[in-house]
């Protein structure tokens, strides 16, 4: 329809329609509506604006698009999106991009996709090398990944796309973990990189000790953390009896499951896991006091 044959619509009415279109992106708006009803209304608004010769609603940002599509959880801890929830034209574009990729089978859902595929696609990431991204990887081989997955799934193996999703979903939390060279190489294969320098590495180690000392975590993620926690329990003052007990117990549990990985205190310093024991004591005690730990 040309502008000469446009249906009459005031600027105020057009602006109101564009605001409604934007509100429909928010899941809290018109919550009594189904996703299909919301998208049908969005398409109706776009048609009305087009027929009136008015500007269409602005394109969504990536964050708005992600926020508009709910992440669902199927039985067995599989996180997925229902393509019926994705507004057009992104629905068809995403479905075309999924060609050749594995997709979950969810009862009652006509077309589903893994959440990490959807979020990766919106973020402009390719699905990656099939040799890495579609292979199932043992979580036990990557302690940080296993810790991140524990609260989301009971699976012992995940494909590369799921692994990358877990790493990236962790965001800044990932910096709190000490990552082994083996796991770091795996992360690089997935396109996930953790930047660390000596000061950052020390802070990560101290925060790991603090989390265990406070009972936030029950065990270390690596032999390096376990050895530092064992020594930390020995060097911190008697003002922190509960923290000493938790650190010592966490280290003991790790070494019970991984015999032969315990090293002497001097070796911990020699390997650069801590700069020296007095500094470890002083900095950790400072953090414990700030956290009002016992």
N, C-alpha and C positions, 0 to 999 in steps of 0.2 A: 504494500500500500504506500502510495506516494504521500508527501507532505500535504499536497493539495486535497487529498481525500482522507486526511487524518481525522479521527474522531475527536470531538472537542474535549479538552481536558485542561483545567487551569494549572498553573505552575504549582500552586499550593497542593492540589490533588496529586500531582505527579510526585512532589517531594514526600507526601505522606505515603504513597505506595512504595517509594524507594526505602523509606524508613521501615516500613512493615517487612519488606523483603530482607533487610538486614537483621531485623529482630527474629525472623524465622530461622536464622542461622543459630540462634541461641537456643539450646535444648530446653531451657526453663520457660521459654515463651510458648503459650498455647499448649501447655503440657498435656492437655486432654486429647490433642491431635496425635495421630500416628505419624511416623516419619514420611510415609507415602503421602499423607494429606498435606503435610507441610511443604513437601517438594512440589506437589500439584499446585498449591497456592503460589509458590514462587514462580513456577512456569506461567501461571495465569497472569501474575503481575507483570512479568516480562512481556507477555503478549499484549496486554493492555497499553503498556508504555510504548511499545513498538507501533501499535495501531494509531496511537495519538501523536506519533512523531516526536516523542519525548526520549531523552537519553536513558539508556538502560542502566540498571544498577551497576555500580563499579565492580570490577572483579575482586574476588576475595583474596586476601593475603594467605600465605601458606598456613599461618597459625589459625586464621579463621576457618579455613577449609578443614584442618585437622580437628578443630574444636566442634565443627558441625557434624562430625561422624563419630558415633559412639563406638568404643572398643568393647567387644563382647567376650565373654568367657564361656567356652564350651566345656563339657565334661572332660576331665583329664587335664585341665589347666591350659587348653589351647586358646590363645588369644586371637580373635579374628574380627573382621568387619563384614557386615552384610552389604553387598553391593547395592541393595535397594535403599540403603541409608545414604548413599553418596549422591549428591546433586549432579545434574547434568551441567556442562558436557563432560565433567571429570569422570563420571561413571563409565561411559563408553571408552574414553581414552585409557583409563586405568585397566579396564577389562582387556583391551587390545594389548597393552603392555605386559599383561600376565601370561600371554601365549607362551606355552612351553614350560611354565613354572608350576611347581606343585601347589595344590590348593586343598584346604581342609574340606572334609565332608561333614556337614552339620545338619542334623535332622531338622526338617522344617524350614531350612534356608535354601532357596533355589541356587544362589551363587554367593559363595563366600571366598574370602582371601585372608591370608595371614596378616595380622596387624603390622608386623615388621615390614612386609612387602608394601602395604599401603602407606605407612609413615615414611619409608624410604623413597617411594615413588613421589610423594608430595614434596619431599625435601630435595628432590632432584638427583637422587642416587640411583645408579644402575643396580640391577639385581646381582651383578657380579659374576665372577668366573664359576661356572657350574661345578668344576672340580672341587672348589672350596665351599661355595654357598649351598650346594645341594647335598653335600656329603654329611652324614650323621657323625657328630663328634662326641666323644666320651667326656662328660662333664668332670669326671674324676681326674682327668689329666690337667685341668685348668682350675685351680682352687678358687680364684677370684670369681670366675664365671659360675662355678658351682654355688658359691655363696650368694651371688646375685639371683641365681635361678631358684634357690631354695624356697623363697617366699611366693613364687609364681607357678611352679610346676613340680610334679613328682617324677618327671621323666629323667632318665639317666643319660640320654643322648638327645642332642638337638642338631638340626641342620645349621649351616653357616649363617643363613639369614636370621634365624632365631637367635643365634649367639651374638651377632652384630647388634641386633635390636636390644638385647639385654645390656650389653656394654654401653650403648649410646643412651638408653633410657636411664641408666644410673647417673649420667651427667657428672656434676662435681663430686658426687659421692665416690666415684671411682678413684679419685685422688687419695682417698683414705686407705686404700689397700696397697700393699707392697706386691708388685707384679714380677713374677719370675721372668728370666730371659726367654724361657720356652713359651710362656703365655704371651709375653710381649710380641714375640715373633708371630704367634697365631693371630693376635689382634691386628698386627700390621697386614697380614694376609686378608683379613676381613675389611681393612680400610679404617681401623680404629687405632689411634695412636695416643699414648699417654706420655705427656712431656714431664720430665722430672729433672731436677738438678740436686746437688747434695743437700742444700737447705730444705728443698721441698721433700726429699726423701726422708730426712730426719723428722720433719713435721708429720709426715705420713706415719712413720714408725711410732712417734709419741702419741698420736691420736689413736692408733690401734691399741697401744698399751692402755690409754685412758678408757677406751670403750670397754675393754675386758675388765679393767679395774672397777668400773662402775656397773658391770653386769649387763651392759648393752649387747655385748657379744660374748659367746661362751668359749670360743677357741680361735687360735691364730689361723691365718690363711696359708702360711708357709713355714719352712724350717727357720728361715731368717727371723720371722716374727716370734716364733716359739722360743728360740734361743735368747733373743733380746728380752722377752717377757720373763723368762726364767731368771736372768741376771737382774732385771729390774726389781723383781720380788725380793732379791737378796740385798740390793743396795738402798732402796728407799727406807726412810726412817720408820720407827715404830709407831709414829703417829697415824699410820695408815694400815692397821692390821687387816681390815676387810679387803683392801686393795691388794695387799701382799698375798693373801690367801687365794684370791681369784686369779691373779697373775700366775702364781705357782701351779695352781690346779689346771689352768688352761694349758700351760706349757707341758705339764705331765700327761694330759690327755692326748696332746699332739704326738709326743714321743712314744706313747704307748701304741698309737696307730701307725707311727712311722719310725720304727726302731733303727738306730744307727745314724740318725740325723742330728743328734745332740753334739755340740762342740764345746770346748773349753772356753772360759770367759775371755782369756787372752786372744783366742782365735777370733772371737766376735769383733774385737777391736782391730785385729790385724786385717780382717777382711773388709773393714770399713763399714760394718753394719751400724756401729756407733763410733763417734769420734773418740770418746774416752768415757769411762764409767762415772767419774764425778760429774761430768756434764749431763749424762743420762739421768743421774739421780736428781740434780738440781732442776733441770727442766721439767722432768716428770713430776717432781714434788710440787713445783709451781703450778702446773696444770691441775694436779689433784686438789691443791688448796683452792684454786679458782673455782673448781667444780664442787667444792665442799664435800669431797669424797672422804671416806673413812679408811 
